[in-house]
Amino acid sequence: MAKESKTGYRFAGDIDIKQSLLISVTGQIIDIEKLIVEYNFYQSLHEHYMQCDLVIQDAVGLIDSLKGDSKNKLIGGFTGGEMFIIKFAVPGGKDIILSFALYELTDRSRVDEKIESYMLSGISVESYFSSVKKISRSYGPNKISAMVKSIVDEFVFSKEVKGLYNSYKGVTNSRLNKEVFVRDTSGLQKYIIPNMTVGETIELLSKEANNTKNIPFYRFYEDTVGFKFEDVNELIKQDFVKRFTYIPTIGNEVDNDQEDQYKDASKIIEYTVQKQSNILNNSQKGLFRSKTINLDILRKTKTETTFDYEKRHSDFNTLQKFKIPGSIDGDPVLYMMQSRTNHDQDSLFTTERPYPKKINQSVGLTQSYKSHIFNNVVDVVIPGDENLIVGNTIYLEIPVATTLNKKDGQQDKYLSGKYLITKIRHQMKEEQFFSYLECVKDTGIEI
């Protein structure tokens, strides 16, 4: 892979990999950097763990070289219990170390007389340890954020995982460590978790969590820094970390000017619009109108709460300042839920110490908010930037492509603007480094 320039400036697309190690189930440590022709590392706001795909061209018989252990009845070869550790340099910062448990070998084929090609897929080690565990216990009364922190400490970034990372300190000459950040939630809750997986439990708590605005949108995910339980409301309030500009290529000219090399790091190589406002989808998902019917079985009563986007959209934390236009006549989207609202203030139920769920009060607002934020979805390819992580906000500057009026250099007000990164694929291939981003935003901008 290409190295950093001597001036200290990292040209767009360059990357400096220091280690690419495969550790077998029997403890073999093999440097496989020269065998890897393509690295792919994935982050997503919708996934709990980072994942990777490694495309291998093997002329040394890597699979056959993985030894077995007759004492423990291990036959050798690829078993799905191997570890992959990569360490690469970050200009002006600490080295990034990522570790994955390899779980699958696919697409194995002979590409030459003595060369095989195949792909190894991996997922964060924490997924291996947590996926086989179930939770059967009560939590609370406490904040949901405290419950999530407790679950992450015990089942995700656990003592067992930290012990494994410590054991590889001598191999990497660095300490493998991850940060855990949990955004505070509002209100006390109480739950009994009935033999659910760790992932299912975290998803349940993410949906049930509330914030002070009563418009919660919590996600649990992993990036290159560590694990985060974040409220999207807070993510989009951040200033954008970088501005990227799409500059159409003029003919086949290539400008090698040094100043243009600096601009390359902030250019958009290509973009694709996945979605640019879908009024039918927005209506079906409750963006514009909804009604929540809360059934109180113990009191044998019901309450109805209506949501109207026109009246409430100004309460949203947004990426752009405009509301989403449109509406479709007809019945509102209906949510029906069981409720114990105000039981904690009723002397009849005092001995039960009830902690009514908050989702009954926020479901309409939250569903509308999700549709609002994901109104526009754009995929962009940029020169590799390992400092970008999901949850960052960026500014995309895309010029008007076609128009009857002369508007050279003017931004496309519907595509340009501040975006939230929801997915990232960092790809290192053939001495080049690219980042593939899925970005979302609500509306256009004013020009």
N, C-alpha and C positions, 0 to 999 in steps of 0.2 A: 504494500500500500504506500501511497505517496507520503512523504515526510513534510514537516513544517519547513518553511523557507528560513534561511539564516537570519533574515531581517526580523523574524518574530511574527510576521503577518501570515496568517493561514489563508491561502487562496481558497475561494469557494470550491467545494468539492473535495478538498484534501482531508486526509485523516491519518493519524499516527497510532497504529495499533502496537502495543507493547507485548501483550500476551494473548494467546488463544490456546487454552489448555483443555484437553479432555481427560477426565479422571474416571477410570473404570470402577466397577463395583468391587474389584479386588485391590484397588488402590494404585493401579498403574497411572502415571502422569505422562501424557503424550502431547507434545506441541504439534497442533494440527493447522497452524496458520497457513502453511504453504499448500495445504490441501483444500482450503476453503476458497471457492471462487465467488461466492456471494453470501453476505450477511444480511439478514433482515430482523429488525427488532421492533416489536409492536407495543404501543401503549393505547389505552382507550378509557374514556370516562365511563364506559358501560361494562368494563371487565375488571375483575378484582386483581388480576395478576398480569404482569408483563409476559410476553411470549417471544420466541425467536424461531427462525428457520435458517438453517445453514445448508448451502448447496456445496457438495463435496465432489471433487474429482480426485479419485483415489488410484494412484499408481504404485502404492507401497503395501497394499493389503491391510489397511487399518482394521477392518472388521475381524479378519483372521488373527491379527496380532493381539486382540483383547483376550487375555488369558482367563482360564477358568480356575476353579478351586475345588478339587476333588473332595476335600475334607467337608466342605459345606455344600457339596453336590451342585456346584455351579459349572455349567458346560462351557462358558466363555462366549466370545462373540458379543454382538449387541444384545443387551437384555432389556433395555428400557429403564435402567437404574443408574446410568452414567451421569456425570456432571460436566457442564461446560462453563468455563470461566473466561471472560474476556476483559482485558484492561487496556484502555486507550487514553491518550493525552487530551486534555482540554486546554487550549491556549489561555493563559492568564488565570488558570484555576487548578483545582485538584484533579488528579486522574479519576476517571469514571471506571468502576469495576462492576460488572454485571455477572450474575451467576444464574444458571438455569439447570433444571433437571431434564435430561433428554428422555422423552417418552415414546418416540416413534421414528422409525426409519421407513421412508417411502421413495417411490420413483427410482428404484435401483435398476440400472441398466448398464450394459457394456457399450461404451462409446468408442473404444479402440481395442486392439488386441490385448493390451495389458492395462487398460484404464477403465474403471467403473465410475459411474456418476450416480449419486443418490442425495436425498435430502434428510437431514436430521432436524426434528422439531423438538422444541423445549419450552418449558414454562417455569416460572419462578419456583424455587425450591419450597417456598412456603406453601404453595398449592399442593405439593406432594404430601406434606405433613398434615395439612388441615383437611384435605378432601376425604380422608378415611375416618374422620372424627365426627361424632354426633354430640349435640348439646341437649341435655335433659335437666333443666334446673329453672329456678325462678330468679328473676332480676328485678331489682327495685324494692321500694320506691326510690327512684333516682332519675337523673337526666339520661336520655338516650345516649348522649355523647359519652357519658361515663360508662354505660354498658358496652358500647362499641370499643372503647379503649381497653376495657377489661378483657373482652373477647380477643382483640388483636394481640394483646400481651400474652394471653394464655394459649391461644390456638394458632395464631398466624405468625407474627414475629416473636416466636416463643423461645424459651430457654434452650429447647432442643435444637432449634434452627441456629441460634446464636452460638451454641456449642459446636455445631458443624462448621460454621463460618470461622470460628476461632481455630479449628483444626487445620484450616487451609491457609492460615496466616503465613506459615513458613514457605508455602508454595508460591504465593503471590507477592510476598514481601510487603504486603499491605494488609490493613485490617478491612475486612468486608463488613460494612455497616450500613444500616438504613435508618432514616428518620421516620418517626410516626407522628403525624399531625391529625388531630381530631377537632373539627370545628364545633364550638359550643352549641348546644340545642336549648330550647326553652321548655320549661315545665317538667314536672315529675311524672314518671310513668311506672307501671308495674306489669311485668310479663311473666308468663310461664312458658318456657320453650319446650315443646313436646317431641324430643328425639329428632331434632332437625339438624341438617348439616350446618357447618360453620357458614358457608356461603348463603344458604337459605335464611339463616338467622340474621346475618348482616343486611340482606336485602329487605327482610321484614322490618328491621329497625330503621333502615333508610327511608322506607315508605311512611313509617309512623312518626318520624321525627318532625319537630316543628321549630320555627324560628320566631323571633320577636315580631316580625312583620305578618306572621300567619300566612305566609306564601312560601312554604318550604320546598326545596328541590335538592335533596342530599344525594351524593354519590360516593361510593367507596371504590378506590382504584389505586393502582401503583404506577409510579413514574420512576425515572432514573435516580430520584432523590430518596424515595421511600414510599410508604403507604399513607394515604390521605382519606379522611372522611370529611368531605367538603360540601358546602352549600353553594350551588351554582349562583345564587344571588350575590355572594361575596366574590366569586371568581370574576364575574363580568364587571364588577366595580373597579377592578384593577386597571391601571394605565396599561396601554399596549406596550409590549416589550420590544417590538421591532416593526418597522414599516417595510413592506415588500411591494415592488412595482413591476408591472408587466410592461416590457418594452418590446414591441414587435420587431422581428428581424427584418432589416431592409436589404433585399437581395441576398447575396452570398458574402457580403463584406464582413470581415472580422477585424475588430479594432483591438490591437494589442497594447494600447496605451496603458501605462501603469495605473492611472487614475481610474480607468474603466474596470480594472481588476478589483478595485475596492468596491465598486458599484455592484459587481457580480454577486457578492455575498447577500445582497438584498433584492435580487431580481426574482421574478416569478418566471420559471421556465415554461410552464404551461398550466392551464386551468380548465376544469370541466364543471359545469353547473349541474349538480344532481337534482336540485329542486329550487324553484324560484316562486314561492308562494303557491299554495294549492287550496283554494277557497273551500272546495268540497271536503278535503281532508281536515282542514281547520275546523269546519263546522261539525263534522262527525266526531272530532276529538274534544269538543267543548270549548274551543277558543272563544266563541262569541257569546254563547248562552248555555247555562246548565241549571239543573235543579237537583238539590240533595234532599232526599227524604230520610230522616233519622227515625228509626223505630225503637221505642223504649218498651221492650217486652215486659219488664217488671211493672212498669206503671200503666202499660197498655195504652200508650199514647204515641203520637207521631208529631214531628215538627218538620217543616219544609223551609229550605233556604234557597233562594234564587241568586244566580250570579249573572251579571250583565257587564260584558267587556267594556262597553262605552262608558260605564260609570266607574269601573275599577282599574282600567289599564294604567292610569297615572300612578297607581301604587306600586307598579312593577319596577324593579331595577332592570334597566335596558341597556343594550349596546348602542342603539340609535335613539333619537328622541321622539320619533313618530310612532303613532299607533298603526296597526295593521288594518287596512281598509277592507270593507266587505262584510256581508252577512247573508244568511239564507233564511227565508221565512219558514216557519214550521215549529214543531215542538222542540223544547230545549233538550240537550243531552241529559239523561236521568241517571243519578247515582242513588242507590238504596243501601242503607247501612244500619246495623244495630248500634244503638247509642245508650250511654249511661251519663250523658251530659247533666251536670248539676247534681248528680248523686252524692258527690263529696260534700255538698252543702245541705243535704237533706238529712235530718235527724233520724229518719226511718232506716237509713243505710249506714249510719255512723260506725257501727261495730264492724262492718265489712271493710272499712278504710278504702273505699273505691278511689281509683285514679282514672277518671274518664279519658278515653283516647282523644287526641287532638285532631286526628285525620278527618273526623266527621265535620269539623268546622272549616277545614282547609282544602278538601279534595277538589272542589270546583275551581278555586283560585289556582291551585297547583297545576291541574291539568291544562287550564288555559295558559298559564305561564310557560309550561313546557312547549306548547304549540307556538306560542309567541316567539320564544328564543330560537326554536328550530324551524322558523318560517322559511329561511333560505339556507341551503346546504351547498357548499362549493368544495371541490377537491383541487388542491394546488400542489405543484411540484416545485421545490426550491433547491438551491445548492445546500448540501448537507449542513445542518446546524444542530449539533448534539446538545446545545444548551436549551433548545426548545423542548417543552414538556406539555403534555395534555393539561388543560386548565389555564394555560397562558392565553392572553388576548394579544392579537396582532392587528395591524392595519394593512389591508390590501388596497392597492391603488391600481385600478384597471381602467385604461382609457376607453372612450367611446369607440366602438369598432365601426359601426355603420350609421350614417345619419344623412338626412337631406340637407341639413344645415352644416356649415363649416364650423367644426368645434375641435380642431386639432389640439391634442394634448389635454383636453378636458376629461375629467374623470366620468366614468359611467356611474351615475348616481344610484343605480340599482345594484350593481355588483361591488362597487367600492365601499369601504367603511371598516369599522371595527368588528372583528370576528373573534369568537371563542373557538379554540382548538379542541376538538372532541376526540380525534384519533390521530396517531402519528405512526408512520412506518419509516424508520431510518434504514436506508439501504446502502451498503458498501459493496461495490462491485467494479471489477476491472480498474482498480486504482482511481475510482471515482466515488463520491459520497453524495447521495441525494436524500432529501426528506420529503415524504409524501404526507400531506396534511388533509384531514377532513375538518372543515371549519363551518361554523353556523353563525347566523345573525338574524335579527328580526326584520328590520325594514331598510329602505334606502336612506340616502343622505341628501341634504339640501345643498344645491349648488346655485 
